[in-house]
Structure formats: C-alpha cells, structure tokens
Amino acid sequence: MVPNSLDQPEHTAFRAAIEPFFTPERIQVIEPRIQQIAQEIIGALPREATVDAVADIGYPLAAHAQADWLGWQGIEDELLAWMADNHAATRSGDRSRTAAVAAAFDEIVLAQVRRRRQLGSAAAKDPTTELLTVTVNGALMPDADIVSILRNWTAGDLASMAAAVGVVVYFLAAHPEVQEALRTNPGNLAAAIDEMLRIDDPFLVSRRITTAAAHVDGFVLEPGTRIYLNWTSANRDETVFGDPGAYRPEEHAPHNLVYGAGIHACPGRTLATMELVVAAQTLLDMTTHLELATDADSLRETYPLGGWRQVFVQLH
C-alpha cells in the first residue's frame, strides 16, 4: 500500500508527492460541488419517514463525492456495488473472497488510469490524470504505484466516509442537546465531528510489523513482532480522556487519534473533514429536527468493521 506500508526514507518521498492533492486551497475549490451533491442526496430523502443514514446518505455521498473529485463520473453505481461486495466479503472473514474483491477494485482503478493514458493530452484535468505526471525521486510512478495510491484514496475513503456519516448522524439523533446547539451555533463543526468520531471510532485497527527493537510502556518488542493497533480503544483511554464518553470537542482535540498520528497520519484528513462537515451542515440546514426512528432498530457493524451497519432515523 503506497504510501501507508512504506518505511523511511521511501515513505517521505511518496508522502511529499501526494500531499499537494490535499492542501486546504485545493479542498476549498471542490467544496461547492460536494455541497451540491449533499443537497441533492439529502433533499431527495422523505420527511416524517424512516431512512437509513448509512445506506441513504453515507454510501451515495461517498461514491458521488469521490467520483466527482477524481473525475470518475459515470461509475458511481459500480462503486456502490463494489462497496456492498467489499463489506460482505470483509464480514465473511474469507480471505479468498476479500482478495477477489480487492482485485476487482484494482481493475476499476486501472481502467481509469488506462483511459487517461490512451487519451493523452486530451484527458480531463483531474487528480487521476495529474497523478500520471507526478514524479518520485525524479521518476514517474509506474501504474502499480498509481493504482495503489488511488485505491487508498477511494477504497478506503468510500467505506470510511459511509461509516463516519453513520456515526455522526447517530450521535446527532441520540444527543438532541448537541444537535440543537449545533443548529443554533455551528461554531467549529469540524471539531464537533472529530469528537463524535473519537467517542465512537469506526476505524478500529491497524496491523504493523516492527522493523527495529522498540520499548512501549515497559514492554520490549523485538524486530519482526506483529503489532495490532487498536485505535478505538486508544480513543477511549480513561487515563487520557477521563470519561471517554463525555462530549468535549475542544478539550479532547489534542489527543484525538481518529486520523492516526505521526508521519503516517491520514493525508486525506482535509478532504474527509470537509465532506463530513458539508454532510452534517447540509443535514442540519435542510431539517428542523433529526431523531432516531422508533419503528426500526439501528444495527452495529461487526468486526473487523466498526461504527454502524444501519442507522435508522427520521428527518423532520
């Protein structure tokens, strides 16, 4: 996975190549289009009726926002179908099934890359085309690295965005006092959303292997040790947050690990935050009240997925 699984100094070179795609200035340019997408999705939902925030808001927002940003318009239904297959394969625990789904997504991405290579100078000016001209250590990237980067940007973000939307909508519906406060004074909505995701972190774990001896809290980890990083547990550490379930956005912000930490912190945080802020703000703007449905029970995801599989709410 480029650059996630790379070590120094290779990681730094690839990270420097992709970070320009996520500058605040570039994200600001695409924000109006994401707002339009969110308005269309939320505006089409029925009022005074039960909807599933994950399937009816999270999935379509993720697919349409990513397709629009990367210049993949027209394959939104294909992305949605792949998301369903991927979730089912992940829940199954069948490695051959997850490998097949991953290979299928590589073909989706590779088709976009090949299309732009065939078009040459006539290809649309979008981030996918731009990646074909990015150099790392003075050389153009091979298609395998480009596909890996785009897979991280899309396969990861599609699932992450849908899961995060589910967590945020559930929190707003389950905490009417927070919902009302944000309707009255949105303030720093990004910080509020980060705190909701900290309290119920849908991004459960990362797996790593040590390359050098390390000392962690009195334990010695030898090179080659397999490490399981439980982000959800870390974000609810009582020694750091006191009452981990308490909603205190500003106080908890310095210790929030939803987007990781250190040199491997999520490079796409600016994009993800913008999309979540737009989704939440649009939902608040286009409704007067949001509440958990009484005719259907929301359903938690099952490991290794986190967050909610279904969030049933009513929009008023």
N, C-alpha and C positions, 0 to 999 in steps of 0.2 A: 504494500500500500504506500503510494507516494503522496506526501512525504511522511505519513504517520509512523511507519515502521522503520524509518531510516535513522541511523545514528549520526553523530557528528563525524567529520565536517560535511558529509553529504547532505544531511538534513537541512543545514543552514542554507546551502546553495539552492535547494529546491524551494525552501520556505521563502527565500528572497524573490524567487521567480513568481510565486503565486500571490503573495501579499498585496501587490498593487491592484489586484482584482477586487479587493475588499476595502479600499480606502473609504472613509466617510463621504468624500466627494462623489465617488462612483456610485455608492449606495443611494445617495440623495437623488441622483439622476433617475434611477429606476423606481423610486418610491411612488410617484404619482400613478404609474401603471399598476403597481401592486395594490394601491388603494382602489383603483377601478375594479380590479379583479375581485377584491374582498367585498366591495359594494355589490357587485353582480351576484356573487355567491350568497351572501347574507340577505340581500334584498329579495332573492327568489325563494327563501325559506318561508313556510307557512307560519302565521302568528296564531297564538292560542292553540297550538297543536304540538305534539311531541316530536322532536327531531334528535338525531344523534350527532353531537358536535364533532365527533371523530370522523365519521363517515360522510357527514353532510357539509362540514366546514373544513376540518383538518386535511383530509385527503385531497379534495379538489383544489383547495388553496395551495397546498404543497406542489401538486402536479402542474397547475397552471402558472404559478409564480416561477417555478424552476424552468419550465419550458419557455416562458416568455423571456426570462433573463438570459438563458443560454442560446436563444434562437432556435429552439426545437419546436416551434409552433406546429400543431397538427398531429402530434403524437401523444397528446395528453391522455387519451383513452388507453393507449398502450402502456403508459407509465402507471396509470391507475390499476390496470390489470396486473402488471408486474408487482406492484405494491401488495396486492392481495395474495398473489402466489408466494411472494417473499415472506410475508407474515405467516402464512400457513406452513411453509417449509421450516421456518425458524421454530415455530411452536412444536413441530413434529419431532425435532431433535435428530432427524435422519440426515446424516452428513452428505450422503449421496444426493439427496433431494436439495439441500441447500447449495451444494456445489453446482447442480444443474441450473438452479435459479440464478446463481451468480454468473454463470457462463452466459445465460440468456441475456442478462443485463449488459454484459460486456459487448455482446453483439449489437444491442440497441445503441450503445455509445459509439462503437466502432463504425456503425453505419453513418452516424453524424459526422465523424471525422473523415471518412472516405468521401462522403458527399462534398465536403468542402475542398478536399484535395482535388477532386475531379473538376470542380467549378473554378479553381484557381483564383485569379483576381476578381472574378465575378461573384465570389462567395460573399454572403452577407457579413457586415462588420459587427460581429458579436463576440462574446468571450470565447466561444468554442473555436471560431476562426482565429482569434487572437492567440490562442494557445499554440497554434501551429507555428507561430513566428517567435515564440519565447525561447530564449537560449539559457542553458545552464552550464556554467563553466566554459562559456564560449561556444557551445554546440547546441544545435536544435535538438529538441527532445524526440526520441523515437515514439512511434504510435503507442507502444505498450505503456510508456510513462504517461502520455497524454490521456489514454483511456483510464489509467489508474487514478489520475487526478480528477477527471470528470466523474468517475464512479464514486469517488469520495464526496464530491460536491453534490451529487444527485442521489445515488442510492442511499447514502447516509442521511442526507438532508430531507428527502421525501418522508422517510419513516420518522425522523426526529421531529420534523415540523408538525406532522399529524399528531404525534404523541404529545408534544408540547402544547398544542392547541387544546387537546382534550384535558390536560391538567389545568390549564388556565381557565377554561370555561367551567370546569367542575368547581374550581376554587371560588370563582366569582359567584356561581349559583349557590354554593354551600355557605358562603360568607356574605350575606346581604349587606352587612355594615361596611365591608370593604368595597363591595360593588357600588354602594351609594356614595361612599366617599370619593371614589374614582370618577363617578358620574359628575359629582359636584366640582371636584378639583382634581383633574388627572395628574397634575404635578409631574413627577418623574415616573411615568408609566413603565419605562424600561426597568427601573429598579424594582418596581412592584412585581413585574412579571418574573424577574430573576429570583425574587424571594419566593414566589409561588412555586417555581421550579425547584428551588432548594428544598422546600418543605416536602415536596412530592416529586423527587428527581426521577424522571422517566428513563434517564441514561444510566443504566445500572452499573456496568463493569467495563474494565479494560483488562486485557491479558498481556503480560510482558515477560521477557526473559532477561535476567541480569547479565550484563557483559563484563562486569567487574565486581569485586567484593564490595558489599555495602553494609552499613550498620544502621538499623532502623529500630528506634525505641528499645535498645538493648539486645536486639536480635541480630545475628550475623547471617547475612545472605551471601552465599558463595556464588561465583560466576556460574551461569547456566541454571540458576534457580528460576522456576516458573512462578510468576507473581500474578496475583489476582487482586486488582484494584477495585474496591467496592465504593464507587462514588456516592451512591445513595446513603450508605452508612456514614461516610465521611461528612456528608452534608447535614447529618443529624447527630453529630458528635456532641454529647452533652457537655464535655469538657471545653468545647469551643463556643457552643451556642446556648448553653444553659438549658432553657426549654426549647428544644429543636422545633416544636410545633408552633411556637409563637411567631406571629407575623410582624417582623420588624425590619423592613427593607433597608433602611439606611444603616442601622446598627450592624446587620449581618452581611452587608455587601462586601466588606474586605475579606471575608472568609469563605465566600460562596465559591464552590468548585463545580458548578453546573457545566461550565465550558472548559474544565480542566485547569491546569496550572503549568507554569514554566515554559520551556521552549516549545513544548508540544500542545500548548493551549490552542483551542479551536480557532483557526484563521478566519473562518466564516462567521464569527460571532456577530460582526456588524450587520451582515445580511440577515441572519436568523433573528436577531433582536428587532431589526426594522420590520420584518414580516410579522412577527408576533405582536409588536406594538400596533401595527396597522390593523391586524385582525381584531385585537381586543378593543381598540378605539372605535373601529367601524361597528363592532357589535354593540358597544355602549351607545354610540351615536344613533344607531338605527332601531333601537329598542328603548322602552321605558322601564322594563324590568325583565330580569332573567332568573328563572328558578328551576330547581331540579324537578323532573317530571314525577308525578305521583302514580302514573299508570304503567311505569316500566322502571326496572332497577338497573342502574349503571353497573357495568361489569369491569373488574380489574383485568389488566393483562396478566399473562402467565410467563414465568421465567423461561427464556432469558430476555423477554421483552418487559418493559416497565410502563408505568402510567396506567392508562385506561384503555380497554378494548372498545368500550361503548360508553358514551356519556349522554344520557337522555335528559334533555332539558326542554322547557317551554319558553318561547320568546313572546314578550308582550310589548 
